[in-house]
Amino acid sequence: MAIDRRTLLQLGSLAGASLVLPTMASEPILSDTQTRLLIRNATVITMDPTAGDLTDTDVLIEHGRIRQIGKALNANGAEIIDASDMIVTPGLVDSHWHLWNSLLRNSAPIPGGPAFFATQQATSKRFTPALTELSVRLGLAEAIHAGITTVNSWSHNIRDPEFAQAELRALTSSGLRARLWYGYAQDLPASAPMDFTDIQRVQKQLKDPPLARIDLGLAIRGPERTKPNIWQEEFAFAKAHALPVSTHIAVTAQTQEKKAVQQLADRGLLTPALQLVHATHADQEDFKSIAAGGTSVCITPLTEMRVGYGLPPVAALHQAKLPVTLGIDTLVLGGNANPFMIMQTCLNLAIATTGNEQQMVARDALHWATQGAADAMGLGGEIGSVSVGKRADLVLISTKTLGMFPVNDPVTSVVQSATPADVNTVIADGRIIKRDGRLIGIDLAALASQASKGARQLL
C-alpha cells in the first residue's frame, strides 16, 4: 500500500482519466476453498431480542453469512477463532462521518484564531481528488481499528466528478459496507444547485455492475442554508431517483429560528428516507413531527460539544422513542474514531441532564450503534445483529486487556470500558479485516507517512 508523494500526486491526475471503479484492492482473507469460519466459545451480545446474550457460544460463518449460532458446532473444514476470552457484537455502524477531511485532524478551532467553519471552507479549496482519497483511507483505517463495519461518508466537498470517484475508490477497497452521501463543494453558492448529472452517473455506476456493499444518498444543505427552490428541487430529485436524503439541522439556537424541521413536516418530507443530523436545538414540537414521520436523527455528541453547538438532547430523543443513530462526524473536532466513547457519552448525557440514573442503559446506546443504525439505513434485515442469515459483520472484543476485566456485565463493559485498542478481530461481510489487534492489508507506517505529507499540503 506504500505510496510516495509522486505517486500520490499522480493519483489526482489519473482520477479523471477513467470513471471506472477498480477491482477490490484486498482479496478475501478466506480463500475460495475455505469459506467457513467458526468463532468458538464466545460471549455473544446478539442485539437480537429473540436471542438475547449468549455465553460459551459458537458462531459459524459461511460465504459471508451467519449460518449457525450454538454450542459445540461442527467445525469441519472451518478456520477456527478461539474467542474464549472475547465478547462478540454486531459490527458497529457509524451513521455520519466527513471522511474527506480526516487529514485535518485537530487542526481547528485554533486558539485565538478563526472559527472551525471559516478554516474548513478555506482549506477545502486546497483538496485534490488524490488528497481526498488519502484522507478517506485514513478515516477508514480508523473505522476498521474501532470495529466499525459500516460507514456513512457525508461528502460535502465534492468539487467535481473526480472527487466522487476518489471517495468511491477508497470506500470500495476498504472492504467495509458504506453509503456515499453525495454532497457539494464547501464553497458552493447557496443559490447554486448540486451536480445532479454526476449523481445520476454515480448511481448508475454503483448498479452496473452492482456493488452490494456500497450505496448512495444525497447530502444536502437543506432549509437552513439554501432557499426553498434549491432544497425542494433536491428533495424532488432524490424522490425521483429513490435516493435517501441527509441534512444538518437545528445545530444552533439561531438556525433553529428558521424552524426547518417544521418546514419539512409541512411539505410531507419527514419520512424514513430522511436523516436529520445533529438536531441539537430541536424542540418538542420537532420531536413529535420527526416521530410521526419515522425520520432518523443522527447525533455526534463529541463534536457537537467541541464546536459549541451545545449538549445534544440525548434524553429527549430517547424519551421520544425516535430512531437515533451515532456518528464520528469529523476527526478535525473529534480527534479520533472512538465509537465506544460516543456511546458512553450518550449514556452519561442522558443521565446527567435528567438526574435519573435509569433514564437510559448501556444496551440503548449499543442499539443506536448497531441494529438501530442498520434499521435507519434500511439494512436492518441484513446487518445490525448477530442473527442466523444475516451478513457476517462482527466485532470481537478482548476481555483480557487492562481496563476490561473483570466482565461483570458484557453490554456495559462494551459501552463503558472498551476502546478501539480492545478490538481484537473485525469481520466485515465474512472477511477478516483486523486480526489479533492488527489491520489486515494496511501498512500503517506508509499510511502515517502519506498522511503527514498530505496534511502539509493542506495546512
C-alpha positions, 0 to 999 in steps of 0.5 A, spaced: 500 500 500 506 504 500 505 510 496 510 516 495 508 523 494 509 522 486 505 517 486 500 520 490 500 526 486 499 522 480 493 519 483 489 526 482 491 526 475 489 519 473 482 520 477 479 523 471 482 519 466 477 513 467 470 513 471 471 506 472 471 503 479 477 498 480 477 491 482 477 490 490 484 492 492 484 486 498 482 479 496 478 475 501 482 473 507 478 466 506 480 463 500 475 460 495 476 453 498 475 455 505 469 459 506 467 457 513 469 460 519 467 458 526 468 463 532 468 458 538 466 459 545 464 466 545 460 471 549 455 473 544 451 480 545 446 478 539 442 485 539 437 480 537 431 480 542 429 473 540 436 471 542 438 475 547 446 474 550 449 468 549 455 465 553 460 459 551 457 460 544 459 458 537 458 462 531 459 459 524 460 463 518 459 461 511 460 465 504 459 471 508 453 469 512 451 467 519 449 460 518 449 457 525 449 460 532 450 454 538 454 450 542 459 445 540 458 446 532 461 442 527 467 445 525 469 441 519 473 444 514 472 451 518 478 456 520 477 456 527 477 463 532 478 461 539 474 467 542 474 464 549 476 470 552 472 475 547 465 478 547 462 478 540 457 484 537 454 486 531 459 490 527 458 497 529 455 502 524 457 509 524 451 513 521 455 520 519 462 521 518 466 527 513 471 522 511 474 527 506 477 531 511 480 526 516 487 529 514 485 535 518 485 532 524 485 537 530 487 542 526 481 547 528 478 551 532 485 554 533 486 558 539 485 565 538 484 564 531 478 563 526 472 559 527 472 551 525 467 553 519 471 559 516 478 554 516 474 548 513 471 552 507 478 555 506 482 549 506 477 545 502 479 549 496 486 546 497 483 538 496 485 534 490 481 528 488 488 524 490 488 528 497 481 526 498 482 519 497 488 519 502 484 522 507 478 517 506 483 511 507 485 514 513 478 515 516 477 508 514 483 505 517 480 508 523 473 505 522 476 498 521 481 499 528 474 501 532 470 495 529 466 499 525 463 495 519 459 500 516 460 507 514 456 513 512 461 518 508 457 525 508 461 528 502 460 535 502 466 537 498 465 534 492 468 539 487 467 535 481 466 528 478 473 526 480 472 527 487 466 522 487 470 517 484 476 518 489 471 517 495 468 511 491 475 508 490 477 508 497 470 506 500 470 500 495 477 497 497 476 498 504 472 492 504 467 495 509 459 496 507 458 504 506 453 509 503 456 515 499 452 521 501 453 525 495 454 532 497 457 539 494 463 543 494 464 547 501 464 553 497 458 552 493 453 558 492 447 557 496 443 559 490 447 554 486 444 547 485 448 540 486 451 536 480 445 532 479 448 529 472 454 526 476 449 523 481 445 520 476 452 517 473 454 515 480 448 511 481 448 508 475 455 506 476 454 503 483 448 498 479 452 496 473 455 492 475 452 492 482 456 493 488 452 490 494 456 493 499 456 500 497 450 505 496 448 512 495 444 518 498 444 525 497 447 530 502 444 536 502 444 543 505 437 543 506 432 549 509 437 552 513 442 554 508 439 554 501 432 557 499 426 553 498 427 552 490 434 549 491 432 544 497 425 542 494 428 541 487 433 536 491 428 533 495 424 532 488 430 529 485 432 524 490 424 522 490 425 521 483 431 517 483 429 513 490 435 516 493 435 517 501 436 524 503 441 527 509 441 534 512 444 538 518 439 541 522 437 545 528 445 545 530 444 552 533 439 556 537 439 561 531 438 556 525 433 553 529 429 560 528 428 558 521 424 552 524 426 547 518 424 541 521 417 544 521 418 546 514 419 539 512 413 536 516 409 541 512 411 539 505 410 531 507 418 530 507 419 527 514 419 520 512 424 514 513 428 516 507 430 522 511 436 523 516 436 529 520 443 530 523 445 533 529 438 536 531 441 539 537 436 545 538 430 541 536 424 542 540 418 538 542 414 540 537 420 537 532 420 531 536 413 529 535 413 531 527 420 527 526 416 521 530 410 521 526 414 521 520 419 515 522 425 520 520 432 518 523 436 523 527 443 522 527 447 525 533 455 526 534 455 528 541 463 529 541 463 534 536 457 537 537 460 539 544 467 541 541 464 546 536 459 549 541 453 547 538 451 545 545 449 538 549 445 534 544 438 532 547 440 525 548 434 524 553 429 527 549 430 523 543 430 517 547 424 519 551 421 520 544 422 513 542 425 516 535 430 512 531 437 515 533 443 513 530 451 515 532 456 518 528 464 520 528 462 526 524 469 529 523 476 527 526 478 535 525 473 536 532 473 529 534 480 527 534 479 520 533 474 514 531 472 512 538 465 509 537 465 506 544 466 513 547 460 516 543 456 511 546 458 512 553 457 519 552 450 518 550 449 514 556 452 519 561 448 525 557 442 522 558 443 521 565 446 527 567 441 532 564 435 528 567 438 526 574 435 519 573 440 514 573 435 509 569 433 514 564 437 510 559 442 503 559 448 501 556 444 496 551 440 503 548 446 506 546 449 499 543 442 499 539 443 506 536 450 503 534 448 497 531 441 494 529 438 501 530 443 504 525 442 498 520 434 499 521 435 507 519 439 505 513 434 500 511 439 494 512 436 492 518 434 485 515 441 484 513 446 487 518 445 490 525 445 483 529 448 477 530 442 473 527 442 466 523 442 469 515 444 475 516 451 478 513 457 476 517 459 483 520 462 482 527 466 485 532 470 481 537 472 484 543 478 482 548 476 481 555 483 480 557 486 487 556 487 492 562 481 496 563 476 490 561 476 485 566 473 483 570 466 482 565 461 483 570 456 485 565 458 484 557 453 490 554 456 495 559 463 493 559 462 494 551 459 501 552 463 503 558 470 500 558 472 498 551 476 502 546 478 501 539 485 498 542 480 492 545 478 490 538 481 484 537 478 481 530 473 485 525 469 481 520 466 485 515 461 481 510 465 474 512 472 477 511 477 478 516 479 485 516 483 486 523 486 480 526 489 479 533 489 487 534 492 488 527 489 491 520 489 486 515 492 489 508 494 496 511 501 498 512 500 503 517 507 506 517 506 508 509 499 510 511 502 515 517 507 517 512 502 519 506 498 522 511 503 527 514 505 529 507 498 530 505 496 534 511 502 539 509 499 540 503 493 542 506 495 546 512 
